[in-house]
Amino acid sequence: MSKIKFGTDGWRAIIAKEFTVDNVARVAEGTAKWLLTNQPIHQSTNSPAVVLGHDCRFGGELFAETVAKVLVRNGIKVFLAKEFVSTPMISLGTVKYKASLGIIITASHNPASYNGFKLKGHYGGPLLPEQVEEIENLIPENCADDFESISMSNPLIKIVDLESLYCKQVEKHFDLKMIRRSKMNLAYDAMYGAGQNVIKRLMPETIMLHCDDNPSFKGIAPEPIAKNLQELSQLIKQANPGPKGRKKSAPFRAGGKGKIYSALATDGDADRLGLFDSKGNFVDSHHVILLLIHYLCKYKKMKGKVVVAFSVTPRIKQMCAHYGLELQVVKIGFKHICSIMIKEDVLIGGEESGGIAMKGHIPERDGIWIGLTLWEFMARSGKSLDELIKEVYAITGSFAFERNDLHLTENVKNRIVENCIAGNYTSFGKYKVQRLDDLDGWKYFFNETDWLMIRASGTEPVLRTYAESSNQKKAIGILNAAKKTLLEK
């Protein structure tokens, strides 16, 4: 058996290749050993307790039951969600049930061929890196198959409804009636992921897209980025005709009537989000984080530290300076943000990839929670996303961000990384490097506002390139120049 290593956010592997019942049982066995050594007993039993569930991916129930049986064989209490759940539901459930750990079987935004194993701390956020490493070191080469004899009706297994628990938390925090009274037509794309039932329950008037069972995700990785959400963008454009009216060749058939003011999308386990304005334009996470800071500080009079990953726009610094907030930039991976949120007064913690957490909730990324916060912002202010973004630009200046994922062979990817380490890139086409930040990846600044970032993915065979400039055309120009240079040199 090969050694199992956790990446930026959990262990992920291809189903039936590395992600098998045997390997999942090995990880569960290492987790059980760690729990029995490190964690206090649960109030209802003489052992630690775990909240466990799976998302919408192929084999989720089978893999979750495998974990449950291994844990129970070790005498550990299991609060099990039988139906699919999101990662935020597991994290919230871990807090509400006072469990030692949360486990969700998910590969998040990865393609359908993947599944994964995420660990959540008792505080309701990613388990800290040093603790994950301890579990890694306890994973055995083999796991005895006697766990198969454990019955799912074992008294140590309690079936729980984490979706209802989560919905009650949302209803307690948000004025959903106010959002409904605003008369805004809203749309939601679940990307066939685990968030699909929540919006159906809480905001049934919302126009729904891809809110049904499809473990293949219809061939599109459930990552809420612009290129994966073209159907949602077109839906908005068809619903919102221009001055000349809607073309007959593009009728609006989504079941909603009238203008769509905003649309939300969440990834496979609903901890990341994508957002669209009323014109069908994608609103990236950099803008979302800026909007949240603006809303929470100016409109809700809240304060706190802002913690962002290395790949987030430097314009966050301007927004924090405007509102007198402390800013900390950390390595990529929400676990680094969470480690600060559980110790300090943090207003917003966010990543470029769409994972954002905020004060007043668990220290966990939550796409639906953040989406509802922005819809609440629109309803409370009576302003469109366009108007609210203009308020942000009045503070930071306007900008555009673009990302290009390069699918390369390992040899080419490693060569590029070695060049970055050696400092071999001093220009990308006409773009001359003025300074470099290398906290986690390589961020090449061409001036104070234009930059390129290069980083190898921690979960996929991909080299990610990111760029920011004053407008989309210029940002894409930087990415194109970077691709040409990287593949040549």
CORFEN-V792032 format. One record per run of one state. SS is the DSSP state (helix for helix, strand for strand, loop for the rest). FROM is the first residue (numbers start at 1). LEN is the number of residues. If there is no record, write none. Layout:
# CORFEN-V792032
ss->SS from->FROM len->LEN
ss->SS from->FROM len->LEN
This chain:
# CORFEN-V792032
ss->loop from->1 len->6
ss->strand from->7 len->1
ss->loop from->8 len->2
ss->strand from->10 len->6
ss->loop from->16 len->3
ss->strand from->19 len->1
ss->loop from->20 len->1
ss->helix from->21 len->18
ss->loop from->39 len->10
ss->strand from->49 len->6
ss->loop from->55 len->5
ss->helix from->60 len->14
ss->loop from->74 len->3
ss->strand from->77 len->4
ss->loop from->81 len->6
ss->helix from->87 len->10
ss->loop from->97 len->4
ss->strand from->101 len->5
ss->loop from->106 len->8
ss->strand from->114 len->8
ss->loop from->122 len->4
ss->strand from->126 len->1
ss->loop from->127 len->2
ss->helix from->129 len->10
ss->loop from->139 len->6
ss->helix from->145 len->5
ss->loop from->150 len->7
ss->strand from->157 len->3
ss->loop from->160 len->2
ss->helix from->162 len->12
ss->loop from->174 len->2
ss->helix from->176 len->6
ss->loop from->182 len->3
ss->strand from->185 len->5
ss->loop from->190 len->6
ss->helix from->196 len->7
ss->loop from->203 len->4
ss->strand from->207 len->3
ss->loop from->210 len->7
ss->helix from->217 len->3
ss->loop from->220 len->6
ss->helix from->226 len->3
ss->loop from->229 len->1
ss->helix from->230 len->10
ss->loop from->240 len->20
ss->strand from->260 len->7
ss->loop from->267 len->5
ss->strand from->272 len->5
ss->loop from->277 len->5
ss->strand from->282 len->2
ss->loop from->284 len->1
ss->helix from->285 len->15
ss->loop from->300 len->5
ss->strand from->305 len->5
ss->loop from->310 len->5
ss->helix from->315 len->9
ss->loop from->324 len->3
ss->strand from->327 len->4
ss->loop from->331 len->3
ss->helix from->334 len->8
ss->loop from->342 len->4
ss->strand from->346 len->5
ss->loop from->351 len->4
ss->strand from->355 len->4
ss->loop from->359 len->8
ss->helix from->367 len->15
ss->loop from->382 len->3
ss->helix from->385 len->12
ss->loop from->397 len->3
ss->strand from->400 len->7
ss->loop from->407 len->3
ss->helix from->410 len->13
ss->loop from->423 len->4
ss->strand from->427 len->2
ss->loop from->429 len->2
ss->strand from->431 len->2
ss->loop from->433 len->2
ss->strand from->435 len->3
ss->loop from->438 len->4
ss->strand from->442 len->4
ss->loop from->446 len->5
ss->strand from->451 len->6
ss->loop from->457 len->6
ss->strand from->463 len->7
ss->loop from->470 len->2
ss->helix from->472 len->17
ss->loop from->489 len->1
